[in-house]
Amino acid sequence: MKRLLVLFAILLAASFAPAAEVIFTNGPQEYQGQKYYWLVEWKLEVTLPADVAPGDRFEVLFGSKGAGRRTMDFECGEQRGTFAEEAKAPYEWLPLPLDRLTGGAKIVLSGKGRERVAFLAGVRVVGKSTGELKVNPVRVAGAAADPKQGAVWAERPGFEEVTDVVRKQWVPSPKEPDWDRAWRSAGYAGIALSKVQRWLHECCLPVRDERSGLFRPTGAVWNYRDTAADCYPFYVWAAYYTDQEVLDTVMIDALKAEQRLCNHLDRLPVDYNMDAGEKNPGDFDAMIFGASEYAKDGLVPIVEITGKEYPWFARMQEIVDDIFKHARYDTPYGKIPSTNVEVNGDLLQTLPRLYSMTGDRKYLDWAHRLADHYLLPGGFVPTRLSDHGCEIIGGLGLLFAVDSTAAPEKCKEYKPHLEFMFDEILKRGVNSDGVVIGTLQDTAGPHDEQILRDGWGYDFVGFLDYDMALGTTRYETAIRKPMANLLKPRYFHFDWDSGSRDNVADSVEGGLYLLYRYPTPEAFLWADREIATLLVDHTDPERLWGVHKLEANTVRTVLIHTMLHTRNTIARPWQQGLELGAAPCGDGICLFLQSEQAYEGRVQFDVPRHRLTMGFAQDWPRMNAVPEWFTVEPDEAHQYRVDDVDGGSSQTVSGKTLSEGLAVRIQPGKALRLVVTPKG
């Protein structure tokens, strides 16, 4: 309705407008059904009619997306200045502050920078003039050759409101290719991956210590609760997605170095001072904390994408083996390695993975020992629902899911205890929008006065596991509710925790895990907006991320979000200026690629990692993973059709070929559009 009113207002204004008027019906971009020129990418040279009279004024049809002032520069002879306005409607006719108009004079309209620059849908002269108004759009130097390559995410349509058009963008399986959606995703992924590649080479690799082979993001000490758990794994991710040579050399060398230098009690590591060339052993609990953090936050995310063939899997396995070898805290259910709920939550997320990947029952038994300790006495609910407390919620949920096939008797035993925990969180730990708050309260909510934290989505992963394991929808409404509310003004640029980009990154990461199960237009738009405006700085192409844990965690979420927009396809090698995006199309996908320079490489397709890498019976919801938006079966038996839409050709290839990489060649400025669908 709002869009119709806007269009009606424009048409109504046009019906009473003077003849000296031009509406940009052929503008390169569109918002609210109206084409426009964005003055970051275009300058408009307007020639006034010859019959301009004294008292005539020049007006622009000024566009605005949401709150905030838009700016533009103008020049007419010796008159020049900057015009800033906050329009009260999506489009509004506004007079430009020119003292006088001269017949045949030229007015140049332009923008500076990339932040909040105006976009214009039309120009006109109001007064006695009835002559011809001429507009010459000029592409700004350095802007992409194709108008659809606008590099600023927040300027792309759809961040502010969920219309029927926007909802269509997120139809889970449209029958026909949605090329606008694939193009838009290509822009998102292109910006992100090019920045991640630069971050790897310009920021991460320079902080590698030459003598030890370790990384020093925060100084001389390689430590396990931060450097190894939160920095190093996402240096590895950056290499995996943008530079495999670095993955296979530098990153593996760092793994070998930390094993050689830092192992202390059997294969349990402690911190290492690179300047002094010696270990910094702390007490037993600190060592177990660091080792469990490294296993879950550091090694699990690497193993999720690299599998058992790379040495990170063996490292994860040996650390967990030795954690339980040296477990020293007695419980009625057996010895456990820690009394810290975060440590045990970390282990509960790692152990089901190890069991499924190896089939070794000891990992399941150790997981049951921890779960029994928390659940069987009855009434367990973690009081901290954010970071350092949410780990055990997701860990218990993942174990329950694995138990549904591996140990049904334990699944049955845990079921009422998990229901109690989940129900109490919903009763005493959410606000009126259904978003989980930071701390469990003593009374029933909603608790709108309480502080929100960035782990809300992580908490709901455990709820998802419960429902998926049992084939129920007990918690579906509770999970969908916050996602539908995320576009509310209260969550715009919201400080979820610490004021750093990491707090937004954690919040978006948790939201993406939920979106994979329950596609929700509002939450997709929220995630795009938060990534675009906060996590990937679109105002400064030179600004990258820092190398410490809060910034490295931000890169983690950027990459998870990027795989949503490529549907897990990866261009190898990655090249600066390349764009790759994809959208669902029936039971396949449509791919959109373009490049500023000639490109020749491969597009590698994802495989069902949950089954082939992790050994899960189903794609269980879990933290520290990259959702599988589209996968192929990597064998010769499964065949796929690849249609080159613009080239008019078609070929049949095997899933093995797609998993290893489909050869592609791109000419500068010419898009490559492919539709990939399974055959049979």
C-alpha positions in Angstrom: 0.0 0.0 0.0 2.8 2.4 0.9 4.5 1.8 -2.4 1.2 2.5 -4.3 0.7 5.7 -2.4 4.3 6.8 -3.3 3.7 6.1 -6.9 0.3 7.9 -6.8 1.9 10.9 -5.2 4.6 11.0 -7.9 2.0 10.7 -10.7 -0.3 13.3 -9.0 2.6 15.7 -8.8 3.5 15.0 -12.4 -0.1 15.8 -13.5 0.2 19.3 -12.2 3.8 19.8 -12.9 5.1 22.3 -15.5 6.4 21.1 -18.9 10.0 21.7 -17.9 10.3 18.4 -16.0 12.1 15.1 -16.4 11.3 12.0 -14.3 14.1 9.4 -14.5 12.1 6.4 -15.8 15.2 4.8 -17.1 17.4 5.3 -14.0 19.8 2.5 -13.2 18.5 1.8 -9.7 15.0 1.5 -8.2 13.4 2.1 -4.8 9.7 2.1 -4.0 8.9 1.4 -7.7 10.7 4.6 -8.9 13.9 4.6 -10.9 16.7 6.9 -9.7 20.3 8.0 -10.1 22.5 7.7 -7.0 25.0 10.5 -6.9 27.8 8.3 -5.6 27.9 6.6 -9.0 26.5 9.3 -11.3 26.7 13.1 -11.7 23.8 14.7 -13.6 24.5 17.6 -16.0 21.2 19.5 -16.4 20.7 22.1 -19.1 18.0 24.6 -18.3 15.3 25.6 -20.8 16.1 28.8 -22.8 12.9 30.4 -21.6 13.7 30.4 -17.9 12.1 33.5 -16.4 12.9 35.6 -13.2 11.3 33.9 -10.2 11.5 30.4 -11.7 13.0 27.8 -9.3 14.8 24.5 -9.9 13.7 21.5 -7.9 14.9 17.9 -7.5 12.9 14.8 -6.7 14.9 13.9 -3.7 15.0 10.3 -2.4 15.4 9.1 1.1 15.6 5.6 2.6 14.7 5.7 6.2 15.9 8.3 8.7 18.9 10.4 8.2 20.0 13.4 6.2 21.1 12.9 2.5 23.6 15.3 0.9 24.4 16.4 -2.6 26.6 19.1 -4.2 25.4 21.5 -6.9 27.1 23.9 -9.2 25.6 26.4 -11.6 28.1 28.9 -13.0 29.6 30.7 -10.0 26.8 29.4 -7.7 27.8 26.3 -5.9 27.1 24.6 -2.6 26.0 21.6 -0.7 22.4 20.7 -0.1 21.4 18.4 2.8 17.9 17.3 3.6 16.0 14.6 5.4 13.0 13.9 3.2 9.7 13.2 5.0 8.7 10.7 2.3 10.5 8.2 0.0 10.5 10.9 -2.7 9.9 14.6 -2.3 10.2 17.6 -4.6 12.7 20.0 -3.0 13.9 23.4 -4.3 17.7 23.8 -4.8 19.0 27.0 -3.2 20.0 28.8 -6.3 19.7 32.7 -6.3 18.8 32.9 -10.0 18.3 30.8 -13.0 19.7 31.6 -16.5 18.3 30.3 -19.7 20.5 27.6 -21.2 22.7 27.4 -18.1 24.1 24.1 -16.9 23.5 22.7 -13.4 25.8 19.9 -12.2 24.5 17.7 -9.4 27.0 15.3 -7.7 27.9 13.6 -4.5 31.0 13.2 -2.3 32.1 10.1 -0.4 29.8 7.1 0.0 27.9 7.9 3.2 24.3 9.1 3.0 24.7 10.6 -0.5 21.4 11.7 -2.2 19.6 9.8 -5.0 17.4 11.7 -7.4 14.3 10.5 -9.3 13.7 13.6 -11.3 14.3 17.3 -11.9 12.1 20.2 -12.9 11.8 24.0 -13.3 8.7 25.5 -11.5 7.4 28.8 -12.8 6.7 30.2 -16.2 9.2 28.1 -18.2 7.7 25.6 -20.6 10.8 24.8 -22.5 12.8 21.6 -22.7 14.9 20.5 -19.8 17.8 18.3 -20.8 19.6 15.8 -18.5 22.9 14.1 -19.2 23.9 11.4 -16.7 27.6 10.9 -16.5 29.2 7.9 -14.9 31.5 8.9 -12.1 35.1 7.9 -12.6 36.0 4.7 -10.7 32.5 3.5 -10.5 31.7 0.1 -11.9 31.0 -0.1 -15.6 27.6 -1.8 -15.1 25.1 0.3 -13.1 24.1 -2.9 -11.3 27.6 -3.2 -9.8 27.0 -0.5 -7.1 29.3 -1.5 -4.4 27.6 -0.1 -1.3 25.3 -2.7 0.2 23.1 -0.3 2.2 22.2 1.5 -1.0 20.7 -1.6 -2.5 16.9 -1.9 -2.1 15.1 -3.5 0.7 16.8 -2.6 4.0 14.0 -0.5 5.5 10.7 -2.3 5.0 9.4 -5.7 4.1 7.1 -5.3 1.1 5.7 -8.1 -1.1 8.6 -7.3 -3.5 11.1 -7.8 -0.8 9.4 -11.0 0.5 9.8 -12.4 -3.0 13.5 -11.9 -2.8 13.6 -14.5 0.0 11.2 -17.2 -1.5 13.1 -20.4 -0.4 12.7 -22.2 -3.8 11.5 -20.0 -6.6 10.7 -21.9 -9.8 12.4 -19.5 -12.1 15.9 -17.8 -11.9 15.8 -14.6 -9.9 18.7 -12.7 -11.5 18.2 -9.6 -9.5 18.6 -11.6 -6.3 21.7 -13.4 -7.7 23.2 -10.1 -8.8 22.5 -8.5 -5.4 24.2 -11.4 -3.7 27.2 -11.2 -6.0 27.7 -7.6 -4.9 27.6 -8.6 -1.2 29.9 -11.6 -1.6 32.3 -9.7 -3.9 32.9 -6.9 -1.5 33.2 -9.2 1.5 35.6 -11.8 0.0 37.8 -9.2 -1.6 38.2 -7.5 1.8 38.7 -10.8 3.6 41.5 -11.7 1.1 43.2 -8.4 1.7 42.7 -8.8 5.5 44.5 -12.1 5.3 47.5 -10.8 3.4 47.7 -7.2 4.7 46.8 -7.8 8.4 47.1 -11.4 9.4 50.2 -12.7 7.7 52.3 -9.7 8.8 51.7 -10.6 12.5 53.2 -14.0 12.1 56.3 -14.5 14.3 59.1 -15.7 12.0 61.0 -17.5 14.7 58.2 -19.6 16.2 55.8 -19.7 13.3 52.9 -18.6 15.6 50.8 -15.5 15.3 51.0 -12.5 17.6 47.8 -10.6 17.2 48.0 -9.1 20.7 51.7 -9.2 21.5 54.3 -11.7 22.5 52.1 -14.4 24.0 50.3 -17.0 22.0 47.5 -18.0 24.3 44.7 -20.6 24.0 41.7 -18.8 25.2 42.0 -16.0 22.7 44.7 -16.3 20.1 44.3 -20.0 19.4 40.5 -20.1 20.0 39.3 -16.9 18.3 42.0 -15.4 16.0 43.9 -18.3 14.4 40.8 -20.3 13.3 39.5 -17.4 11.3 42.8 -16.7 9.7 42.5 -20.3 8.5 38.9 -19.6 7.3 40.1 -16.6 5.4 42.8 -18.7 3.7 40.3 -21.5 3.0 37.9 -19.2 1.2 40.4 -16.9 -0.6 43.9 -18.4 -0.8 44.4 -22.2 -0.6 48.1 -21.9 -0.9 48.3 -20.0 2.4 46.0 -22.6 3.9 48.2 -25.5 2.9 51.4 -23.8 4.0 51.4 -21.0 6.5 48.3 -22.2 8.4 49.4 -25.8 8.7 52.9 -24.7 9.7 51.3 -22.6 12.6 49.4 -25.7 13.7 52.6 -27.8 13.8 54.4 -25.0 15.6 51.8 -24.7 18.4 52.0 -28.5 18.9 55.8 -28.5 19.0 56.2 -25.5 21.3 53.1 -25.5 23.5 52.2 -29.1 24.4 52.7 -29.4 28.2 50.8 -32.2 29.9 50.8 -35.0 27.3 49.3 -33.1 24.3 47.4 -30.5 26.4 48.9 -27.1 25.5 49.7 -24.0 27.5 50.5 -20.4 26.5 53.8 -19.6 24.9 55.9 -16.4 25.1 57.4 -15.8 21.6 59.9 -13.2 22.8 61.2 -15.3 25.7 61.0 -18.5 23.7 59.3 -20.4 26.6 56.0 -21.7 27.8 53.8 -19.9 30.4 52.1 -22.8 32.2 49.3 -21.7 34.5 47.3 -23.9 36.9 45.4 -27.0 35.8 42.0 -25.3 35.5 43.4 -22.6 33.3 45.1 -25.2 31.1 41.8 -27.2 30.7 39.9 -23.9 30.0 42.3 -23.0 27.2 42.4 -26.4 25.7 38.6 -26.8 25.6 38.2 -23.3 24.1 40.8 -24.2 21.5 39.0 -27.5 20.7 35.5 -26.0 20.4 36.0 -22.4 19.2 39.3 -22.9 17.3 39.5 -26.4 15.9 35.8 -27.3 15.5 35.1 -24.5 12.9 38.2 -25.4 11.0 37.3 -29.1 10.9 33.7 -28.3 9.9 35.0 -27.0 6.5 38.2 -29.0 6.0 37.2 -32.4 7.4 39.4 -35.3 8.6 41.9 -35.1 5.7 43.6 -32.0 7.2 45.6 -32.3 10.4 43.3 -30.0 12.5 41.0 -33.0 13.0 43.7 -35.1 14.7 44.7 -32.1 16.9 41.1 -31.7 18.0 40.9 -35.4 18.8 44.1 -35.6 20.8 43.3 -32.6 22.9 39.9 -33.9 23.9 41.4 -37.4 24.6 43.9 -35.9 27.0 41.4 -33.5 28.6 39.4 -36.6 29.7 42.6 -38.6 30.5 43.4 -36.0 33.1 39.8 -35.3 34.3 40.0 -34.9 38.1 36.6 -33.8 39.4 34.5 -36.6 40.9 30.7 -36.8 40.2 28.2 -39.6 40.8 28.5 -40.2 37.0 32.3 -40.3 36.7 35.2 -37.9 36.6 34.7 -34.7 34.6 37.5 -32.3 33.6 36.0 -29.1 35.0 33.3 -27.6 37.1 33.1 -24.6 34.8 29.8 -24.6 32.9 31.5 -22.9 29.8 34.2 -25.5 29.6 31.7 -28.3 29.8 29.5 -26.6 27.3 32.4 -26.4 24.9 33.1 -30.1 25.4 29.4 -31.0 24.9 29.6 -29.4 21.5 32.9 -31.1 20.6 32.2 -34.7 21.8 29.1 -35.5 19.7 31.1 -34.4 16.6 34.0 -36.6 17.5 31.7 -39.6 18.1 29.9 -39.1 14.8 33.2 -38.6 12.9 35.0 -41.6 14.4 32.3 -44.0 15.7 34.3 -44.3 18.9 31.8 -44.8 21.7 34.1 -43.2 24.4 33.3 -39.8 23.1 29.6 -40.4 23.5 30.1 -41.8 26.9 32.1 -38.8 28.0 29.4 -36.5 26.7 26.8 -38.5 28.7 28.9 -38.1 31.8 28.7 -34.3 31.5 25.0 -34.3 30.5 24.1 -36.6 33.4 26.0 -34.3 35.8 23.9 -31.3 34.7 20.5 -32.7 33.8 19.8 -35.8 36.0 19.6 -34.1 39.4 16.8 -32.1 37.9 16.0 -28.4 37.5 19.1 -27.3 35.6 18.8 -24.0 33.8 22.0 -21.9 33.2 21.6 -18.5 34.7 23.8 -16.8 32.2 22.2 -17.0 28.8 24.8 -15.1 26.9 28.4 -15.9 26.1 30.0 -18.2 28.7 26.6 -19.7 29.4 25.0 -20.3 26.1 27.6 -22.9 25.1 26.0 -25.6 27.3 22.5 -25.0 25.9 23.7 -25.7 22.4 25.9 -28.5 23.5 23.1 -30.3 25.3 20.9 -29.8 22.3 23.4 -31.3 19.9 24.0 -34.3 22.1 20.3 -34.9 22.3 20.1 -34.8 18.5 22.9 -37.3 18.1 21.4 -39.5 20.8 18.1 -39.7 18.9 19.8 -42.3 16.7 23.0 -43.2 18.7 21.5 -43.7 22.1 17.7 -43.5 22.1 17.5 -44.5 25.7 19.5 -41.4 26.8 17.4 -39.3 24.5 14.3 -40.4 26.3 16.0 -39.9 29.7 17.1 -36.3 28.9 13.9 -35.2 27.2 11.9 -33.9 30.2 15.0 -32.2 31.6 15.6 -30.4 28.3 12.0 -29.3 28.1 12.2 -27.9 31.6 15.4 -25.9 30.7 14.0 -24.6 27.4 10.6 -23.7 28.9 12.2 -21.9 31.8 14.3 -19.8 29.4 11.2 -18.8 27.5 9.4 -18.0 30.7 12.1 -16.1 32.5 14.7 -15.2 29.8 13.1 -13.3 26.9 11.8 -9.9 26.1 8.4 -9.0 24.5 9.9 -9.6 21.0 11.0 -13.1 22.0 14.7 -12.2 22.0 16.7 -14.0 24.7 18.1 -11.6 27.4 21.5 -11.8 29.0 20.6 -13.4 32.4 17.8 -15.7 33.6 15.4 -13.8 35.8 13.6 -15.0 39.0 10.2 -14.1 37.7 8.3 -14.7 34.5 8.6 -12.1 31.8 8.6 -10.6 29.3 11.7 -8.7 30.6 12.0 -5.7 28.4 14.0 -3.8 31.0 16.8 -6.3 31.0 20.0 -6.1 29.0 20.1 -8.1 25.7 23.2 -10.0 24.8 24.6 -11.3 21.5 24.2 -15.0 22.3 20.4 -15.0 21.8 20.6 -17.0 18.5 23.1 -19.4 19.9 20.6 -20.3 22.6 17.9 -21.2 20.2 20.2 -23.6 18.3 19.6 -26.1 21.2 15.8 -25.6 20.8 16.1 -26.4 17.1 18.0 -29.6 17.9 15.3 -30.8 20.2 12.5 -30.3 17.7 14.5 -31.7 14.8 15.5 -34.8 16.7 11.9 -35.6 17.7 10.3 -34.3 14.5 8.2 -31.8 16.5 7.4 -28.1 16.3 7.2 -27.5 20.0 9.5 -24.5 19.9 9.0 -23.2 16.3 6.8 -20.3 17.3 9.3 -19.2 20.0 12.2 -19.3 17.4 10.3 -17.5 14.6 9.1 -14.7 16.9 12.4 -12.8 17.4 13.4 -13.2 13.8 10.2 -11.5 12.6 10.9 -8.6 15.0 14.5 -7.9 14.2 13.7 -5.0 11.8 12.1 -3.0 14.5 13.8 0.3 15.1 15.0 -0.8 18.6 17.4 -3.2 16.9 18.9 -0.8 14.4 22.6 -0.6 15.0 21.9 -2.2 18.4 24.8 -2.6 20.9 24.3 -6.2 21.8 27.1 -6.4 24.3 30.4 -4.6 24.3 30.3 -1.9 21.8 32.6 -3.7 19.4 31.8 -5.1 16.0 32.1 -8.6 17.6 28.9 -8.1 19.5 27.0 -7.6 16.3 28.9 -10.4 14.6 27.9 -12.9 17.3 24.3 -11.8 17.1 24.1 -12.1 13.3 25.9 -15.4 13.4 23.3 -16.9 15.7 20.5 -15.4 13.6 22.0 -17.0 10.4 21.9 -20.4 12.1 18.2 -19.9 12.7 17.5 -18.5 9.3 18.9 -21.7 7.7 16.0 -23.6 9.3 13.3 -20.9 9.3 13.7 -18.5 6.4 12.3 -15.1 7.5 12.4 -12.1 5.3 12.7 -9.6 8.1 15.7 -11.5 9.6 17.4 -11.8 6.2 17.1 -8.1 5.7 18.3 -7.4 9.2 21.4 -9.7 8.7 22.2 -8.0 5.4 21.8 -4.5 6.9 24.0 -5.3 9.9 26.7 -6.9 7.8 26.6 -4.0 5.3 26.6 -1.1 7.6 28.5 -2.4 10.6 30.7 -5.4 9.9 31.9 -4.6 6.4 32.6 -0.9 6.4 31.0 0.2 3.1 32.0 3.8 3.5 35.7 3.1 3.3 37.0 0.4 0.9 40.4 0.7 2.5 39.2 -0.1 6.0 39.7 -3.7 7.0 39.5 -5.5 10.3 42.0 -5.8 13.1 43.7 -9.1 13.9 42.6 -9.5 17.5 39.8 -11.8 18.6 36.9 -9.4 18.4 37.8 -8.5 14.8 38.6 -12.0 13.8 35.2 -13.1 15.0 33.7 -10.5 12.9 35.4 -12.0 9.8 33.9 -15.3 10.8 30.4 -14.0 10.6 31.1 -12.1 7.4 32.2 -15.4 5.8 29.1 -17.3 7.1 26.9 -14.5 5.7 28.9 -14.6 2.4 28.2 -18.3 1.9 24.5 -17.5 2.2 24.8 -15.2 -0.8 27.0 -17.6 -2.8 24.9 -20.7 -1.8 28.2 -22.1 -0.6 29.9 -21.8 -4.0 33.5 -20.7 -3.9 35.6 -19.2 -6.7 39.1 -20.6 -6.8 41.3 -18.7 -7.0 39.7 -15.6 -5.6 40.5 -12.4 -7.5 40.1 -8.8 -6.5 37.2 -7.2 -8.3 35.4 -10.6 -8.8 31.8 -10.9 -7.9 30.0 -14.3 -7.4 26.5 -14.6 -6.1 23.7 -17.2 -6.3 20.1 -17.7 -5.6 17.9 -20.8 -5.2 16.0 -21.9 -8.4 13.7 -24.9 -8.0 15.9 -27.7 -6.7 19.0 -26.0 -8.1 20.6 -22.6 -8.1 21.3 -19.7 -10.5 24.8 -18.2 -10.5 25.8 -14.7 -11.4 29.4 -13.8 -11.9 31.2 -10.8 -13.2 34.7 -9.3 -12.9 36.5 -6.0 -13.4 39.3 -7.9 -15.1 39.4 -11.1 -17.1 39.0 -14.1 -14.9 39.7 -17.8 -15.5 39.2 -20.3 -12.7 36.8 -22.8 -11.1 33.5 -22.5 -9.2 33.6 -25.1 -6.5 30.3 -26.4 -5.1 29.7 -27.5 -1.5 28.9 -31.1 -0.5 26.7 -32.4 2.3 29.4 -31.9 5.0 27.1 -32.8 7.8 27.0 -36.4 6.4 30.3 -36.8 4.6 32.6 -34.8 6.9 30.9 -34.8 10.3 29.1 -38.2 10.0 25.8 -36.9 11.3 22.6 -38.8 10.4 20.9 -35.4 9.8 22.2 -31.8 9.3 21.9 -31.1 13.0 21.8 -27.4 14.0 25.1 -26.5 15.6 27.3 -23.6 16.5 30.7 -23.0 14.9 29.6 -24.2 11.5 28.7 -22.9 8.0 25.2 -23.7 7.0 24.8 -25.8 3.8 22.7 -23.6 1.5 23.2 -25.7 -1.5 25.2 -28.9 -2.0 26.0 -31.5 -4.6 26.7 -35.2 -4.2 30.4 -35.5 -5.1 30.3 -38.7 -7.2 30.0 -39.7 -10.8 26.6 -41.2 -10.4 24.8 -37.9 -9.6 24.5 -35.7 -12.7 23.7 -32.0 -13.0 22.7 -29.8 -15.9 24.6 -26.5 -16.3 22.9 -23.9 -18.6 24.8 -20.9 -19.7 21.9 -18.5 -20.1 23.6 -15.8 -22.2 25.8 -18.1 -24.2 22.9 -20.4 -25.0 24.8 -23.6 -24.2 24.1 -26.5 -21.9 26.2 -29.3 -20.5 25.8 -32.2 -18.2 28.5 -32.7 -15.5 28.9 -35.0 -12.5 28.6 -34.0 -8.9 32.3 -34.9 -8.6 33.1 -32.3 -11.2 31.1 -29.6 -9.4 32.6 -30.5 -6.1 36.1 -30.2 -7.5 35.3 -27.0 -9.4 33.4 -26.1 -12.6 35.7 -24.3 -15.0 34.6 -20.7 -15.8 35.9 -17.9 -17.9 34.7 -14.3 -17.6 35.3 -11.4 -19.8 35.7 -7.9 -18.2 32.4 -6.2 -17.8 30.4 -9.1 -19.1 28.3 -11.1 -16.7 28.2 -14.9 -16.7 24.9 -16.4 -15.7 24.5 -20.1 -15.1 21.6 -22.3 -13.9 22.7 -25.5 -12.2 20.0 -28.2 -11.5 20.2 -31.9 -10.6 19.2 -34.4 -13.3 16.9 -37.3 -12.6 
